[in-house]
Amino acid sequence: MTTNPLDNKRVIKIKESIKDIKNRIEQAAILAKRKVSDINLMAVTKTVPPEYVNIAINEGINLLGENKAQELNSKYNNYNLDDSIKIHFIGHLQRNKVKSIIDKVSMIESVDSESLAREIGKQAIKADKVMPILLEVNIGFQETKTGFNPKKVKDAAKTIAQVPGVKIKGLMTIPPKDNIKYYFEKMREIYIDISQKKIDNVDMSFLSMGMSGDFETAIAFGANIVRIGSLIFGKRVF
Ligand SMILES: *Cc1c(COP(=O)(O)O)cnc(C)c1O
């Protein structure tokens, strides 16, 4: 395999950013009177070459977020993975791609329909496992976004809880950019509401929200997975 030489400036930037973000997470946790160890920092790797993702892994990142099945499959073998490093799928997932990622990810955060949950369950059983999933909530009712209608997510949780091969572990969202506090608060309400319903086979352990521009606010509203891409790896060029 040929490897490109690393851009040293980019390497330094990644290392500094991770240190800086960890400090900011700690400060946000203190402000929110929460334990910093409860907050999981995910590095979102979309468009980032695997050699730079490996720099982040070397800096102690142990959770990667992947948006596209094809991209994950093409980069997977070049990641320096060990058992301590987990990959979560966070992008829109087509049912026919589930099979190709089922052995590579430890959680699928972007479950946006019952039919997708059923396919994940089917493939998980074939792979002899139970896949932890989060239900994605379209908290801003945005037409351009996938995810469950916030009014229907509790019923969806009840139904999907019965699907063999999956285990609901919480909620995920990408809220609209403005009025962010309003949407984070709404997410927290739904999260608590579903927790209190004590649905069989549903455990609300994770609330995944907050990205480069708003992760501290998300922590104030109870997020325990923050998904950060551009602030770690630099602006994406599409
Ligand atoms: C790209 C992406 C992120 C990270 O966004 P940044 O603003 O670059 O931090 C988080 N979550 C999802 C689902 C994404 O697609």
The ligand as an SDF file (V2000), in Angstrom:
LIG
                    3D

 15 15  0  0  0  0  0  0  0  0999 V2000
  -20.9590   15.8330    9.9960 C   0  0  0  0  0  0  0  0  0  0  0  0
  -21.7520   15.3960   11.1580 C   0  0  0  0  0  0  0  0  0  0  0  0
  -21.4020   15.7930   12.4580 C   0  0  0  0  0  0  0  0  0  0  0  0
  -20.2380   16.7060   12.7610 C   0  0  0  0  0  0  0  0  0  0  0  0
  -20.4550   17.9790   12.2670 O   0  0  0  0  0  0  0  0  0  0  0  0
  -19.3720   19.1460   12.5300 P   0  0  0  0  0  0  0  0  0  0  0  0
  -20.1690   20.3800   12.4680 O   0  0  0  0  0  0  0  0  0  0  0  0
  -18.3420   19.0380   11.4770 O   0  0  0  0  0  0  0  0  0  0  0  0
  -18.8090   18.9080   13.8830 O   0  0  0  0  0  0  0  0  0  0  0  0
  -22.1750   15.3210   13.5130 C   0  0  0  0  0  0  0  0  0  0  0  0
  -23.2260   14.5020   13.3080 N   0  0  0  0  0  0  0  0  0  0  0  0
  -23.5810   14.0910   12.0780 C   0  0  0  0  0  0  0  0  0  0  0  0
  -24.7530   13.1870   11.9240 C   0  0  0  0  0  0  0  0  0  0  0  0
  -22.8640   14.5280   10.9750 C   0  0  0  0  0  0  0  0  0  0  0  0
  -23.2420   14.1360    9.7500 O   0  0  0  0  0  0  0  0  0  0  0  0
  1  2  1  0
  2  3  1  0
  2 14  2  0
  3  4  1  0
  3 10  2  0
  4  5  1  0
  5  6  1  0
  6  7  2  0
  6  8  1  0
  6  9  1  0
 10 11  1  0
 11 12  2  0
 12 13  1  0
 12 14  1  0
 14 15  1  0
M  END
$$$$
